[in-house]
């Protein structure tokens, strides 16, 4: 898939929600809520090495930020989960 095709796919998926990209940066799917997104990240990071997790985080950093900002202020546990994720890998 060319970079142009990847960008188009990414843009289309963003209309459906938060885009999850694999370790190579290829957009795989989109989920509609910040809660679904963090669960997708957790599921996909669980069997990876630390280096692979960092790469996955970096490939999804913009969407992680977007999802974090979309979490309702009253959902403190979810906000905290995103903060913890970002504090671990955003270096």
C-alpha positions as CSV (number, residue, x, y, z in Angstrom):
1,X,0.0,0.0,0.0
2,X,1.4,3.4,-1.0
3,X,1.8,6.3,1.5
4,X,-1.0,8.0,-0.4
5,X,-3.3,5.0,0.0
6,X,-2.5,4.8,3.7
7,X,-3.3,8.5,4.2
8,X,-6.6,8.1,2.4
9,X,-7.5,5.0,4.4
10,X,-6.5,6.8,7.6
11,X,-8.7,9.8,6.7
12,X,-11.7,7.6,5.9
13,X,-11.4,5.7,9.2
14,X,-11.1,8.9,11.2
15,X,-14.7,9.7,10.2
16,X,-15.7,6.6,12.1
17,X,-13.9,7.5,15.3
18,X,-10.4,6.9,16.6
19,X,-8.0,5.2,14.2
20,X,-5.9,2.3,15.4
21,X,-2.6,1.7,13.4
22,X,-0.5,-1.4,13.7
23,X,3.3,-1.4,14.4
24,X,4.1,-0.5,10.9
25,X,1.7,2.5,11.0
26,X,-0.9,0.9,8.8
27,X,-4.4,2.0,9.7
28,X,-6.3,-1.2,10.8
29,X,-9.7,0.0,12.1
30,X,-11.5,2.7,13.9
31,X,-13.5,2.6,17.1
32,X,-16.2,5.1,18.1
33,X,-15.3,6.0,21.7
34,X,-12.3,6.8,23.9
35,X,-13.2,3.8,26.1
36,X,-13.2,1.4,23.1
37,X,-9.9,2.9,21.8
38,X,-8.0,2.4,25.0
39,X,-9.3,-1.2,25.2
40,X,-8.1,-1.7,21.6
41,X,-4.6,-0.4,22.5
42,X,-4.4,-2.6,25.6
43,X,-5.5,-5.7,23.7
44,X,-2.9,-5.1,21.0
45,X,-0.1,-4.1,23.3
46,X,-0.5,-7.1,25.7
47,X,1.7,-9.6,23.8
48,X,4.3,-7.1,22.5
49,X,7.9,-6.4,23.7
50,X,8.5,-3.0,25.3
51,X,10.1,-1.7,22.1
52,X,7.1,-2.8,20.0
53,X,4.8,-1.1,22.5
54,X,6.7,2.1,22.1
55,X,6.5,1.9,18.4
56,X,2.8,1.1,18.5
57,X,2.3,4.1,20.9
58,X,4.2,6.4,18.5
59,X,2.2,5.2,15.5
60,X,-1.0,6.1,17.4
61,X,0.1,9.1,19.4
62,X,-2.1,11.6,17.6
63,X,-5.2,9.4,18.0
64,X,-4.3,8.7,21.7
65,X,-4.2,12.5,22.3
66,X,-7.5,13.0,20.4
67,X,-9.2,10.2,22.4
68,X,-7.8,11.6,25.7
69,X,-9.2,15.1,24.9
70,X,-12.6,13.5,24.0
71,X,-12.9,11.8,27.4
72,X,-15.6,13.5,29.5
73,X,-14.3,15.3,32.6
74,X,-16.5,13.2,34.9
75,X,-14.9,10.0,33.7
76,X,-11.9,10.3,36.0
77,X,-10.8,6.6,35.7
78,X,-10.6,6.7,31.9
79,X,-8.8,10.1,32.0
80,X,-6.3,8.6,34.4
81,X,-5.8,5.5,32.2
82,X,-4.9,7.7,29.3
83,X,-2.6,9.8,31.5
84,X,-0.8,6.7,32.7
85,X,-0.4,5.4,29.2
86,X,1.0,8.6,28.0
87,X,3.4,9.0,30.9
88,X,4.8,5.5,30.2
89,X,5.4,5.8,26.5
90,X,5.4,9.5,25.5
91,X,9.1,10.1,25.9
